[in-house]
Amino acid sequence: MNSVSIRFLVCLLLLWFCADDVYSHEHHSMSCRSINGRLSDLKLQQPPRRVLLVPLLRRDPYTNESPRWPEQPARTLNAFYRNRFNATVMQLGNVWTWTDYYRQVEQLVQQSPPFDRVIFISHGGFDGPILNNTVFGQDFQLTGNKGKFLRLSEVQPGLKNLLSITYDTGKNRIFSDYMASRWQELVPMKSTDIWHLLKGLEKQLQPLDGACFQRYCSPDKLTTKSGEQREYQLYLCELICRKSLFDLKTSVEISPERFFNFTKSLGSLVTADGLIFFGACNPGSPAPQKVVERDEIDLLINSNLAGGPHKSYVHLVSAATGRITAGPIGSSSAEDIVKRIIMLETSRSQHYLCIVAPAAK
């Protein structure tokens, strides 16, 4: 199977299961502040006077979940902070991409003083909140007989997704002309959709190697296969016995510039004695020790960013921003997120929340 398809399935499974806290260990809570009723020990602004809610909206075609689900817990928390603390509550609206987030934050910082609480409500993982894939760079180059398309995009701040397509311009003129004239149409597409599109074009342009196909997929070799096995065998033969016109690769890299751009935005939004709260799955969970794909998960928390590696995402953000940062340990539903915040603000004990204060300087 193509590496893009494998990565896609891995990512889908991780998001589907919300990457529960299967990697946690009993000593992790020692690195998080104990939530035992002494919230004042944190030197946190109490009561909160100004609160910013940031529901992050994300379309997921593989579930029936409404992309606007974070708005309901945001409404509940809006009422809680207004009624309990008489706080001024503001909310970012229609944040579908990180471009939307940065644009609204820039305007808000110019028009409003900082907040005592900044609360994200979203899907997330060990490396922070997740939004729809946001393209922030693309390029197409022809050098000699080599063509190259490059796209840079971001789902989580600080993790740069790279997609590259390289090809020999002399192999097939029609394919080369297609890439040169229509590469911009590939920019907003998913990597798997790009791969299927170009493979479909390749199938029209490149003949099968008859000897190869006969060797692996002749009728006598398929008669013993079941229906599904036969289809998969034919699919593999199509890949193996047709010379490829292009090479598509994907990878994930750390982008310190984009990570610190995000934490800088947080620092501009939150008062020095304020709180950043990530309402999502696993921001407070310990870094996984073993993962399926090392370039798919926990790159940020295991990096040297802000003096890392760090025990969890809230540890990383607290170190980078100099602000108190908190988030759930393990998976969290919308109801769980609301519960964690209300219990925190009312100084009630709880076990599945990690809250970290920046180290004293």
VEXZA-380775 format. One record per residue (C-alpha): residue in three letters; x, y, z. Coordinates in nm, 3 decimals, always signed. Each point is the difference from the previous one (the first is absolute). Example, Ala and Ser with C-alpha at 12.3 -4.5 7.8 and 13.67 -1.06 7.14 Angstrom:
<atoms>
<atom resn="ALA" c1="+1.230" c2="-0.450" c3="+0.780"/>
<atom resn="SER" c1="+0.137" c2="+0.344" c3="-0.066"/>
</atoms>
This chain:
<atoms>
<atom resn="MET" c1="+0.000" c2="+0.000" c3="+0.000"/>
<atom resn="ASN" c1="+0.123" c2="+0.353" c3="-0.076"/>
<atom resn="SER" c1="+0.163" c2="+0.176" c3="+0.296"/>
<atom resn="VAL" c1="-0.255" c2="+0.282" c3="-0.024"/>
<atom resn="SER" c1="-0.286" c2="-0.245" c3="+0.049"/>
<atom resn="ILE" c1="+0.174" c2="-0.162" c3="+0.296"/>
<atom resn="ARG" c1="+0.058" c2="+0.336" c3="+0.169"/>
<atom resn="PHE" c1="-0.360" c2="+0.098" c3="-0.067"/>
<atom resn="LEU" c1="-0.131" c2="-0.316" c3="+0.169"/>
<atom resn="VAL" c1="+0.229" c2="+0.046" c3="+0.299"/>
<atom resn="CYS" c1="-0.111" c2="+0.362" c3="+0.048"/>
<atom resn="LEU" c1="-0.366" c2="-0.097" c3="-0.039"/>
<atom resn="LEU" c1="+0.028" c2="-0.272" c3="+0.265"/>
<atom resn="LEU" c1="+0.175" c2="+0.233" c3="+0.244"/>
<atom resn="LEU" c1="-0.268" c2="+0.265" c3="-0.038"/>
<atom resn="TRP" c1="-0.284" c2="-0.253" c3="+0.009"/>
<atom resn="PHE" c1="+0.112" c2="-0.144" c3="+0.331"/>
<atom resn="CYS" c1="+0.094" c2="+0.348" c3="+0.125"/>
<atom resn="ALA" c1="+0.336" c2="-0.145" c3="+0.100"/>
<atom resn="ASP" c1="-0.106" c2="-0.093" c3="+0.351"/>
<atom resn="ASP" c1="+0.252" c2="+0.022" c3="+0.282"/>
<atom resn="VAL" c1="+0.139" c2="-0.348" c3="-0.059"/>
<atom resn="TYR" c1="+0.355" c2="+0.120" c3="+0.052"/>
<atom resn="SER" c1="-0.054" c2="+0.159" c3="+0.340"/>
<atom resn="HIS" c1="+0.194" c2="-0.118" c3="+0.301"/>
<atom resn="GLU" c1="-0.056" c2="+0.036" c3="+0.369"/>
<atom resn="HIS" c1="+0.277" c2="+0.255" c3="+0.049"/>
<atom resn="HIS" c1="-0.129" c2="+0.250" c3="-0.257"/>
<atom resn="SER" c1="-0.223" c2="+0.175" c3="+0.254"/>
<atom resn="MET" c1="+0.312" c2="+0.093" c3="+0.197"/>
<atom resn="SER" c1="+0.094" c2="+0.244" c3="-0.279"/>
<atom resn="CYS" c1="-0.347" c2="+0.161" c3="+0.004"/>
<atom resn="ARG" c1="-0.133" c2="+0.226" c3="+0.272"/>
<atom resn="SER" c1="-0.232" c2="-0.191" c3="+0.231"/>
<atom resn="ILE" c1="-0.357" c2="+0.125" c3="-0.035"/>
<atom resn="ASN" c1="-0.094" c2="-0.021" c3="+0.365"/>
<atom resn="GLY" c1="-0.190" c2="+0.318" c3="+0.070"/>
<atom resn="ARG" c1="+0.289" c2="+0.246" c3="+0.047"/>
<atom resn="LEU" c1="-0.032" c2="+0.182" c3="-0.331"/>
<atom resn="SER" c1="+0.139" c2="+0.313" c3="+0.163"/>
<atom resn="ASP" c1="+0.339" c2="-0.173" c3="+0.032"/>
<atom resn="LEU" c1="+0.039" c2="+0.038" c3="-0.375"/>
<atom resn="LYS" c1="+0.001" c2="+0.382" c3="+0.021"/>
<atom resn="LEU" c1="-0.275" c2="-0.006" c3="-0.258"/>
<atom resn="GLN" c1="-0.227" c2="+0.301" c3="-0.046"/>
<atom resn="GLN" c1="-0.309" c2="-0.067" c3="+0.208"/>
<atom resn="PRO" c1="-0.276" c2="+0.063" c3="-0.071"/>
<atom resn="PRO" c1="+0.036" c2="+0.006" c3="-0.379"/>
<atom resn="ARG" c1="-0.112" c2="+0.338" c3="-0.133"/>
<atom resn="ARG" c1="+0.054" c2="-0.043" c3="-0.373"/>
<atom resn="VAL" c1="-0.042" c2="-0.331" c3="-0.185"/>
<atom resn="LEU" c1="+0.062" c2="-0.089" c3="-0.365"/>
<atom resn="LEU" c1="-0.157" c2="-0.316" c3="-0.143"/>
<atom resn="VAL" c1="+0.153" c2="-0.151" c3="-0.315"/>
<atom resn="PRO" c1="-0.215" c2="-0.278" c3="-0.152"/>
<atom resn="LEU" c1="+0.192" c2="-0.152" c3="-0.291"/>
<atom resn="LEU" c1="-0.223" c2="-0.137" c3="-0.277"/>
<atom resn="ARG" c1="+0.113" c2="-0.296" c3="-0.205"/>
<atom resn="ARG" c1="-0.178" c2="-0.194" c3="-0.273"/>
<atom resn="ASP" c1="+0.051" c2="-0.375" c3="+0.019"/>
<atom resn="PRO" c1="-0.158" c2="-0.183" c3="-0.297"/>
<atom resn="TYR" c1="+0.047" c2="-0.335" c3="+0.174"/>
<atom resn="THR" c1="-0.242" c2="+0.065" c3="+0.288"/>
<atom resn="ASN" c1="-0.351" c2="+0.134" c3="+0.042"/>
<atom resn="GLU" c1="+0.123" c2="+0.245" c3="+0.261"/>
<atom resn="SER" c1="-0.098" c2="+0.361" c3="-0.051"/>
<atom resn="PRO" c1="+0.308" c2="+0.213" c3="-0.070"/>
<atom resn="ARG" c1="-0.153" c2="+0.263" c3="+0.229"/>
<atom resn="TRP" c1="-0.010" c2="-0.224" c3="+0.307"/>
<atom resn="PRO" c1="+0.250" c2="+0.223" c3="+0.193"/>
<atom resn="GLU" c1="-0.252" c2="+0.285" c3="-0.005"/>
<atom resn="GLN" c1="-0.237" c2="-0.175" c3="+0.244"/>
<atom resn="PRO" c1="+0.255" c2="-0.037" c3="+0.284"/>
<atom resn="ALA" c1="+0.108" c2="+0.357" c3="-0.079"/>
<atom resn="ARG" c1="-0.357" c2="+0.119" c3="+0.063"/>
<atom resn="THR" c1="-0.009" c2="-0.192" c3="+0.328"/>
<atom resn="LEU" c1="+0.330" c2="+0.151" c3="+0.114"/>
<atom resn="ASN" c1="-0.109" c2="+0.346" c3="-0.111"/>
<atom resn="ALA" c1="-0.300" c2="-0.022" c3="+0.231"/>
<atom resn="PHE" c1="+0.211" c2="-0.147" c3="+0.282"/>
<atom resn="TYR" c1="+0.259" c2="+0.278" c3="+0.001"/>
<atom resn="ARG" c1="-0.260" c2="+0.275" c3="-0.034"/>
<atom resn="ASN" c1="-0.228" c2="-0.134" c3="+0.272"/>
<atom resn="ARG" c1="+0.262" c2="-0.127" c3="+0.244"/>
<atom resn="PHE" c1="+0.262" c2="+0.275" c3="-0.027"/>
<atom resn="ASN" c1="-0.179" c2="+0.280" c3="-0.184"/>
<atom resn="ALA" c1="+0.288" c2="-0.022" c3="-0.249"/>
<atom resn="THR" c1="+0.020" c2="+0.160" c3="-0.341"/>
<atom resn="VAL" c1="-0.003" c2="-0.286" c3="-0.250"/>
<atom resn="MET" c1="+0.104" c2="+0.024" c3="-0.364"/>
<atom resn="GLN" c1="+0.015" c2="-0.271" c3="-0.265"/>
<atom resn="LEU" c1="+0.177" c2="-0.051" c3="-0.331"/>
<atom resn="GLY" c1="-0.246" c2="-0.103" c3="-0.269"/>
<atom resn="ASN" c1="+0.024" c2="-0.224" c3="-0.307"/>
<atom resn="VAL" c1="+0.358" c2="-0.110" c3="+0.057"/>
<atom resn="TRP" c1="+0.040" c2="-0.273" c3="-0.264"/>
<atom resn="THR" c1="+0.370" c2="+0.044" c3="-0.074"/>
<atom resn="TRP" c1="+0.304" c2="+0.142" c3="+0.177"/>
<atom resn="THR" c1="-0.016" c2="+0.290" c3="-0.244"/>
<atom resn="ASP" c1="-0.344" c2="+0.083" c3="+0.145"/>
<atom resn="TYR" c1="+0.144" c2="-0.020" c3="+0.352"/>
<atom resn="TYR" c1="+0.299" c2="+0.227" c3="-0.061"/>
<atom resn="ARG" c1="-0.208" c2="+0.257" c3="-0.186"/>
<atom resn="GLN" c1="-0.250" c2="+0.031" c3="+0.285"/>
<atom resn="VAL" c1="+0.270" c2="+0.000" c3="+0.268"/>
<atom resn="GLU" c1="+0.185" c2="+0.283" c3="-0.174"/>
<atom resn="GLN" c1="-0.315" c2="+0.212" c3="-0.001"/>
<atom resn="LEU" c1="-0.089" c2="-0.091" c3="+0.358"/>
<atom resn="VAL" c1="+0.343" c2="+0.087" c3="+0.140"/>
<atom resn="GLN" c1="-0.023" c2="+0.345" c3="-0.157"/>
<atom resn="GLN" c1="-0.348" c2="+0.066" c3="+0.137"/>
<atom resn="SER" c1="-0.011" c2="-0.174" c3="+0.337"/>
<atom resn="PRO" c1="+0.210" c2="-0.042" c3="+0.317"/>
<atom resn="PRO" c1="+0.128" c2="-0.352" c3="+0.076"/>
<atom resn="PHE" c1="-0.214" c2="-0.268" c3="+0.163"/>
<atom resn="ASP" c1="+0.021" c2="-0.187" c3="+0.330"/>
<atom resn="ARG" c1="-0.113" c2="-0.320" c3="-0.172"/>
<atom resn="VAL" c1="+0.047" c2="-0.118" c3="-0.358"/>
<atom resn="ILE" c1="-0.184" c2="-0.327" c3="-0.057"/>
<atom resn="PHE" c1="+0.030" c2="-0.212" c3="-0.314"/>
<atom resn="ILE" c1="-0.270" c2="-0.258" c3="-0.075"/>
<atom resn="SER" c1="+0.091" c2="-0.236" c3="-0.281"/>
<atom resn="HIS" c1="+0.123" c2="-0.332" c3="-0.123"/>
<atom resn="GLY" c1="+0.358" c2="-0.053" c3="+0.103"/>
<atom resn="GLY" c1="+0.283" c2="-0.234" c3="+0.079"/>
<atom resn="PHE" c1="+0.334" c2="-0.030" c3="+0.175"/>
<atom resn="ASP" c1="+0.132" c2="+0.288" c3="-0.213"/>
<atom resn="GLY" c1="-0.285" c2="+0.243" c3="+0.051"/>
<atom resn="PRO" c1="-0.326" c2="+0.119" c3="-0.157"/>
<atom resn="ILE" c1="-0.099" c2="-0.117" c3="-0.348"/>
<atom resn="LEU" c1="-0.164" c2="+0.200" c3="-0.277"/>
<atom resn="ASN" c1="-0.069" c2="-0.054" c3="-0.369"/>
<atom resn="ASN" c1="+0.317" c2="-0.026" c3="-0.206"/>
<atom resn="THR" c1="+0.122" c2="+0.353" c3="-0.076"/>
<atom resn="VAL" c1="+0.230" c2="+0.051" c3="-0.299"/>
<atom resn="PHE" c1="+0.259" c2="+0.269" c3="+0.064"/>
<atom resn="GLY" c1="+0.242" c2="-0.058" c3="-0.286"/>
<atom resn="GLN" c1="+0.020" c2="-0.154" c3="-0.347"/>
<atom resn="ASP" c1="+0.251" c2="-0.005" c3="-0.283"/>
<atom resn="PHE" c1="+0.045" c2="-0.150" c3="-0.346"/>
<atom resn="GLN" c1="+0.336" c2="-0.022" c3="-0.174"/>
<atom resn="LEU" c1="+0.137" c2="-0.133" c3="-0.327"/>
<atom resn="THR" c1="+0.375" c2="-0.059" c3="+0.006"/>
<atom resn="GLY" c1="+0.147" c2="-0.177" c3="-0.300"/>
<atom resn="ASN" c1="-0.202" c2="-0.317" c3="-0.048"/>
<atom resn="LYS" c1="-0.133" c2="+0.001" c3="+0.358"/>
<atom resn="GLY" c1="-0.334" c2="+0.137" c3="+0.113"/>
<atom resn="LYS" c1="-0.084" c2="+0.053" c3="+0.366"/>
<atom resn="PHE" c1="-0.316" c2="+0.106" c3="+0.183"/>
<atom resn="LEU" c1="+0.030" c2="+0.085" c3="+0.370"/>
<atom resn="ARG" c1="-0.274" c2="+0.083" c3="+0.250"/>
<atom resn="LEU" c1="+0.034" c2="+0.104" c3="+0.365"/>
<atom resn="SER" c1="-0.299" c2="-0.023" c3="+0.231"/>
<atom resn="GLU" c1="-0.090" c2="-0.007" c3="+0.368"/>
<atom resn="VAL" c1="-0.258" c2="-0.181" c3="+0.212"/>
<atom resn="GLN" c1="+0.164" c2="+0.061" c3="+0.339"/>
<atom resn="PRO" c1="+0.209" c2="+0.313" c3="+0.065"/>
<atom resn="GLY" c1="+0.368" c2="-0.084" c3="-0.033"/>
<atom resn="LEU" c1="-0.040" c2="-0.319" c3="-0.203"/>
<atom resn="LYS" c1="+0.073" c2="+0.062" c3="-0.367"/>
<atom resn="ASN" c1="-0.152" c2="-0.249" c3="-0.245"/>
<atom resn="LEU" c1="+0.202" c2="-0.033" c3="-0.319"/>
<atom resn="LEU" c1="-0.136" c2="-0.150" c3="-0.321"/>
<atom resn="SER" c1="+0.228" c2="-0.028" c3="-0.302"/>
<atom resn="ILE" c1="-0.056" c2="-0.134" c3="-0.350"/>
<atom resn="THR" c1="+0.301" c2="-0.052" c3="-0.224"/>
<atom resn="TYR" c1="+0.005" c2="-0.130" c3="-0.356"/>
<atom resn="ASP" c1="+0.212" c2="-0.029" c3="-0.313"/>
<atom resn="THR" c1="-0.131" c2="+0.242" c3="-0.261"/>
<atom resn="GLY" c1="+0.128" c2="-0.226" c3="-0.278"/>
<atom resn="LYS" c1="-0.203" c2="-0.306" c3="+0.098"/>
<atom resn="ASN" c1="-0.339" c2="+0.117" c3="-0.122"/>
<atom resn="ARG" c1="-0.076" c2="+0.334" c3="-0.162"/>
<atom resn="ILE" c1="-0.372" c2="-0.005" c3="+0.085"/>
<atom resn="PHE" c1="+0.068" c2="-0.060" c3="+0.370"/>
<atom resn="SER" c1="+0.269" c2="+0.269" c3="+0.005"/>
<atom resn="ASP" c1="-0.233" c2="+0.250" c3="-0.167"/>
<atom resn="TYR" c1="-0.274" c2="-0.088" c3="+0.249"/>
<atom resn="MET" c1="+0.226" c2="+0.069" c3="+0.298"/>
<atom resn="ALA" c1="+0.135" c2="+0.323" c3="-0.148"/>
<atom resn="SER" c1="-0.343" c2="+0.142" c3="-0.078"/>
<atom resn="ARG" c1="-0.213" c2="-0.136" c3="+0.286"/>
<atom resn="TRP" c1="+0.225" c2="-0.039" c3="+0.304"/>
<atom resn="GLN" c1="-0.185" c2="+0.280" c3="+0.181"/>
<atom resn="GLU" c1="-0.314" c2="-0.216" c3="-0.002"/>
<atom resn="LEU" c1="+0.187" c2="-0.248" c3="+0.220"/>
<atom resn="VAL" c1="+0.074" c2="+0.254" c3="+0.274"/>
<atom resn="PRO" c1="-0.329" c2="-0.025" c3="+0.197"/>
<atom resn="MET" c1="-0.045" c2="-0.375" c3="-0.051"/>
<atom resn="LYS" c1="+0.065" c2="-0.275" c3="+0.254"/>
<atom resn="SER" c1="+0.317" c2="-0.199" c3="-0.059"/>
<atom resn="THR" c1="-0.196" c2="-0.321" c3="-0.054"/>
<atom resn="ASP" c1="-0.225" c2="+0.172" c3="-0.255"/>
<atom resn="ILE" c1="+0.304" c2="+0.135" c3="-0.184"/>
<atom resn="TRP" c1="+0.152" c2="-0.347" c3="-0.013"/>
<atom resn="HIS" c1="-0.320" c2="-0.159" c3="-0.134"/>
<atom resn="LEU" c1="-0.044" c2="+0.279" c3="-0.257"/>
<atom resn="LEU" c1="+0.353" c2="-0.033" c3="-0.137"/>
<atom resn="LYS" c1="-0.012" c2="-0.379" c3="+0.008"/>
<atom resn="GLY" c1="-0.320" c2="+0.017" c3="-0.202"/>
<atom resn="LEU" c1="+0.170" c2="+0.222" c3="-0.256"/>
<atom resn="GLU" c1="+0.302" c2="-0.228" c3="-0.002"/>
<atom resn="LYS" c1="-0.226" c2="-0.299" c3="-0.067"/>
<atom resn="GLN" c1="-0.134" c2="+0.175" c3="-0.311"/>
<atom resn="LEU" c1="+0.346" c2="+0.090" c3="-0.128"/>
<atom resn="GLN" c1="+0.226" c2="-0.290" c3="+0.095"/>
<atom resn="PRO" c1="-0.053" c2="-0.350" c3="-0.142"/>
<atom resn="LEU" c1="+0.030" c2="-0.304" c3="+0.221"/>
<atom resn="ASP" c1="+0.305" c2="-0.221" c3="-0.033"/>
<atom resn="GLY" c1="-0.171" c2="-0.306" c3="-0.148"/>
<atom resn="ALA" c1="+0.266" c2="-0.248" c3="+0.106"/>
<atom resn="CYS" c1="-0.006" c2="+0.132" c3="+0.356"/>
<atom resn="PHE" c1="-0.379" c2="-0.011" c3="+0.018"/>
<atom resn="GLN" c1="-0.008" c2="-0.355" c3="-0.138"/>
<atom resn="ARG" c1="+0.260" c2="-0.109" c3="+0.254"/>
<atom resn="TYR" c1="-0.192" c2="+0.126" c3="+0.303"/>
<atom resn="CYS" c1="-0.364" c2="+0.029" c3="-0.104"/>
<atom resn="SER" c1="-0.067" c2="-0.259" c3="-0.268"/>
<atom resn="PRO" c1="-0.342" c2="-0.169" c3="+0.025"/>
<atom resn="ASP" c1="+0.149" c2="-0.320" c3="+0.144"/>
<atom resn="LYS" c1="+0.161" c2="+0.199" c3="+0.283"/>
<atom resn="LEU" c1="-0.330" c2="+0.168" c3="+0.088"/>
<atom resn="THR" c1="-0.233" c2="-0.301" c3="-0.006"/>
<atom resn="THR" c1="+0.102" c2="-0.107" c3="+0.350"/>
<atom resn="LYS" c1="-0.063" c2="+0.346" c3="+0.146"/>
<atom resn="SER" c1="-0.320" c2="+0.114" c3="+0.168"/>
<atom resn="GLY" c1="-0.185" c2="+0.303" c3="-0.138"/>
<atom resn="GLU" c1="+0.170" c2="+0.255" c3="+0.224"/>
<atom resn="GLN" c1="+0.341" c2="-0.164" c3="-0.034"/>
<atom resn="ARG" c1="-0.037" c2="-0.004" c3="-0.379"/>
<atom resn="GLU" c1="-0.083" c2="+0.372" c3="-0.010"/>
<atom resn="TYR" c1="+0.294" c2="+0.084" c3="+0.223"/>
<atom resn="GLN" c1="+0.235" c2="-0.216" c3="-0.208"/>
<atom resn="LEU" c1="-0.111" c2="+0.180" c3="-0.316"/>
<atom resn="TYR" c1="+0.048" c2="+0.334" c3="+0.175"/>
<atom resn="LEU" c1="+0.357" c2="-0.093" c3="+0.094"/>
<atom resn="CYS" c1="+0.073" c2="-0.118" c3="-0.353"/>
<atom resn="GLU" c1="-0.123" c2="+0.333" c3="-0.136"/>
<atom resn="LEU" c1="+0.254" c2="+0.174" c3="+0.225"/>
<atom resn="ILE" c1="+0.290" c2="-0.237" c3="-0.058"/>
<atom resn="CYS" c1="-0.038" c2="-0.061" c3="-0.372"/>
<atom resn="ARG" c1="-0.044" c2="+0.361" c3="-0.112"/>
<atom resn="LYS" c1="+0.307" c2="+0.223" c3="+0.005"/>
<atom resn="SER" c1="-0.076" c2="+0.297" c3="+0.220"/>
<atom resn="LEU" c1="+0.010" c2="+0.349" c3="-0.147"/>
<atom resn="PHE" c1="+0.050" c2="+0.174" c3="+0.333"/>
<atom resn="ASP" c1="+0.119" c2="-0.040" c3="+0.357"/>
<atom resn="LEU" c1="-0.221" c2="+0.139" c3="+0.278"/>
<atom resn="LYS" c1="+0.138" c2="+0.031" c3="+0.352"/>
<atom resn="THR" c1="-0.141" c2="+0.140" c3="+0.322"/>
<atom resn="SER" c1="+0.174" c2="+0.077" c3="+0.326"/>
<atom resn="VAL" c1="-0.044" c2="+0.197" c3="+0.321"/>
<atom resn="GLU" c1="+0.266" c2="+0.231" c3="+0.140"/>
<atom resn="ILE" c1="+0.026" c2="+0.234" c3="+0.295"/>
<atom resn="SER" c1="-0.023" c2="+0.369" c3="-0.088"/>
<atom resn="PRO" c1="+0.135" c2="+0.200" c3="+0.296"/>
<atom resn="GLU" c1="-0.099" c2="+0.323" c3="-0.174"/>
<atom resn="ARG" c1="-0.366" c2="-0.099" c3="-0.027"/>
<atom resn="PHE" c1="-0.011" c2="-0.149" c3="+0.350"/>
<atom resn="PHE" c1="+0.136" c2="+0.315" c3="+0.160"/>
<atom resn="ASN" c1="-0.231" c2="+0.209" c3="-0.215"/>
<atom resn="PHE" c1="-0.286" c2="-0.187" c3="+0.169"/>
<atom resn="THR" c1="+0.138" c2="+0.033" c3="+0.353"/>
<atom resn="LYS" c1="+0.072" c2="+0.368" c3="-0.063"/>
<atom resn="SER" c1="-0.368" c2="+0.046" c3="-0.084"/>
<atom resn="LEU" c1="-0.092" c2="-0.173" c3="+0.326"/>
<atom resn="GLY" c1="+0.234" c2="+0.224" c3="+0.196"/>
<atom resn="SER" c1="-0.163" c2="+0.308" c3="-0.151"/>
<atom resn="LEU" c1="-0.347" c2="-0.125" c3="+0.094"/>
<atom resn="VAL" c1="+0.058" c2="-0.110" c3="+0.361"/>
<atom resn="THR" c1="+0.095" c2="+0.211" c3="+0.302"/>
<atom resn="ALA" c1="+0.317" c2="-0.088" c3="+0.188"/>
<atom resn="ASP" c1="-0.210" c2="-0.160" c3="+0.276"/>
<atom resn="GLY" c1="-0.255" c2="-0.148" c3="-0.239"/>
<atom resn="LEU" c1="-0.074" c2="-0.355" c3="-0.115"/>
<atom resn="ILE" c1="+0.018" c2="-0.172" c3="-0.338"/>
<atom resn="PHE" c1="-0.232" c2="-0.301" c3="-0.012"/>
<atom resn="PHE" c1="-0.003" c2="-0.258" c3="-0.281"/>
<atom resn="GLY" c1="-0.334" c2="-0.177" c3="+0.002"/>
<atom resn="ALA" c1="+0.078" c2="-0.302" c3="-0.218"/>
<atom resn="CYS" c1="+0.132" c2="-0.355" c3="+0.015"/>
<atom resn="ASN" c1="+0.339" c2="-0.053" c3="+0.162"/>
<atom resn="PRO" c1="+0.162" c2="+0.344" c3="+0.042"/>
<atom resn="GLY" c1="+0.082" c2="-0.101" c3="+0.357"/>
<atom resn="SER" c1="+0.088" c2="-0.362" c3="-0.080"/>
<atom resn="PRO" c1="+0.359" c2="-0.121" c3="+0.027"/>
<atom resn="ALA" c1="+0.198" c2="-0.028" c3="-0.320"/>
<atom resn="PRO" c1="-0.039" c2="-0.341" c3="-0.165"/>
<atom resn="GLN" c1="+0.304" c2="-0.222" c3="+0.026"/>
<atom resn="LYS" c1="-0.085" c2="-0.213" c3="-0.304"/>
<atom resn="VAL" c1="-0.204" c2="+0.101" c3="-0.303"/>
<atom resn="VAL" c1="-0.082" c2="-0.150" c3="-0.337"/>
<atom resn="GLU" c1="+0.153" c2="+0.283" c3="-0.203"/>
<atom resn="ARG" c1="+0.258" c2="+0.219" c3="+0.168"/>
<atom resn="ASP" c1="-0.067" c2="+0.281" c3="-0.247"/>
<atom resn="GLU" c1="-0.374" c2="+0.001" c3="+0.060"/>
<atom resn="ILE" c1="-0.032" c2="+0.073" c3="+0.370"/>
<atom resn="ASP" c1="+0.169" c2="+0.161" c3="+0.304"/>
<atom resn="LEU" c1="+0.272" c2="+0.172" c3="-0.203"/>
<atom resn="LEU" c1="-0.038" c2="+0.328" c3="+0.188"/>
<atom resn="ILE" c1="-0.001" c2="-0.127" c3="+0.356"/>
<atom resn="ASN" c1="+0.300" c2="-0.224" c3="-0.063"/>
<atom resn="SER" c1="+0.196" c2="+0.278" c3="-0.171"/>
<atom resn="ASN" c1="+0.240" c2="+0.253" c3="+0.152"/>
<atom resn="LEU" c1="-0.248" c2="+0.287" c3="-0.047"/>
<atom resn="ALA" c1="-0.014" c2="+0.229" c3="+0.305"/>
<atom resn="GLY" c1="+0.255" c2="-0.210" c3="+0.186"/>
<atom resn="GLY" c1="-0.163" c2="-0.334" c3="-0.083"/>
<atom resn="PRO" c1="-0.068" c2="-0.284" c3="-0.018"/>
<atom resn="HIS" c1="-0.311" c2="+0.052" c3="+0.210"/>
<atom resn="LYS" c1="-0.226" c2="-0.230" c3="+0.197"/>
<atom resn="SER" c1="-0.315" c2="+0.119" c3="-0.179"/>
<atom resn="TYR" c1="-0.135" c2="+0.271" c3="-0.228"/>
<atom resn="VAL" c1="-0.107" c2="+0.219" c3="+0.292"/>
<atom resn="HIS" c1="+0.356" c2="-0.019" c3="+0.135"/>
<atom resn="LEU" c1="+0.132" c2="+0.111" c3="-0.339"/>
<atom resn="VAL" c1="-0.240" c2="+0.293" c3="-0.039"/>
<atom resn="SER" c1="+0.053" c2="+0.116" c3="+0.357"/>
<atom resn="ALA" c1="+0.376" c2="+0.003" c3="-0.054"/>
<atom resn="ALA" c1="-0.034" c2="+0.184" c3="-0.333"/>
<atom resn="THR" c1="-0.250" c2="+0.263" c3="+0.117"/>
<atom resn="GLY" c1="+0.091" c2="+0.048" c3="+0.365"/>
<atom resn="ARG" c1="-0.369" c2="-0.048" c3="+0.084"/>
<atom resn="ILE" c1="-0.188" c2="-0.250" c3="+0.214"/>
<atom resn="THR" c1="-0.135" c2="-0.263" c3="-0.240"/>
<atom resn="ALA" c1="-0.248" c2="-0.283" c3="+0.055"/>
<atom resn="GLY" c1="-0.174" c2="-0.279" c3="-0.189"/>
<atom resn="PRO" c1="-0.165" c2="-0.339" c3="+0.049"/>
<atom resn="ILE" c1="+0.189" c2="-0.325" c3="+0.038"/>
<atom resn="GLY" c1="-0.135" c2="-0.262" c3="-0.240"/>
<atom resn="SER" c1="-0.299" c2="+0.022" c3="-0.230"/>
<atom resn="SER" c1="-0.262" c2="+0.268" c3="+0.060"/>
<atom resn="SER" c1="-0.353" c2="+0.054" c3="-0.123"/>
<atom resn="ALA" c1="-0.162" c2="+0.343" c3="-0.020"/>
<atom resn="GLU" c1="-0.165" c2="-0.070" c3="+0.335"/>
<atom resn="ASP" c1="+0.334" c2="-0.101" c3="+0.151"/>
<atom resn="ILE" c1="+0.160" c2="+0.327" c3="-0.110"/>
<atom resn="VAL" c1="-0.272" c2="+0.207" c3="+0.164"/>
<atom resn="LYS" c1="+0.021" c2="-0.212" c3="+0.315"/>
<atom resn="ARG" c1="+0.380" c2="+0.036" c3="+0.027"/>
<atom resn="ILE" c1="-0.017" c2="+0.379" c3="-0.030"/>
<atom resn="ILE" c1="-0.286" c2="+0.047" c3="+0.246"/>
<atom resn="MET" c1="+0.166" c2="-0.228" c3="+0.256"/>
<atom resn="LEU" c1="+0.324" c2="+0.194" c3="-0.041"/>
<atom resn="GLU" c1="-0.163" c2="+0.340" c3="+0.041"/>
<atom resn="THR" c1="-0.197" c2="-0.116" c3="+0.305"/>
<atom resn="SER" c1="+0.309" c2="-0.156" c3="+0.166"/>
<atom resn="ARG" c1="-0.134" c2="-0.355" c3="-0.004"/>
<atom resn="SER" c1="+0.236" c2="-0.297" c3="-0.003"/>
<atom resn="GLN" c1="+0.043" c2="-0.196" c3="-0.322"/>
<atom resn="HIS" c1="+0.242" c2="-0.258" c3="-0.137"/>
<atom resn="TYR" c1="-0.012" c2="+0.037" c3="-0.379"/>
<atom resn="LEU" c1="+0.131" c2="+0.353" c3="-0.035"/>
<atom resn="CYS" c1="+0.361" c2="+0.109" c3="-0.032"/>
<atom resn="ILE" c1="+0.079" c2="+0.361" c3="+0.091"/>
<atom resn="VAL" c1="+0.353" c2="+0.133" c3="-0.031"/>
<atom resn="ALA" c1="+0.151" c2="+0.326" c3="+0.122"/>
<atom resn="PRO" c1="+0.308" c2="+0.136" c3="-0.181"/>
<atom resn="ALA" c1="+0.330" c2="-0.053" c3="+0.173"/>
<atom resn="ALA" c1="+0.116" c2="+0.293" c3="+0.211"/>
<atom resn="LYS" c1="+0.273" c2="+0.208" c3="-0.161"/>
</atoms>
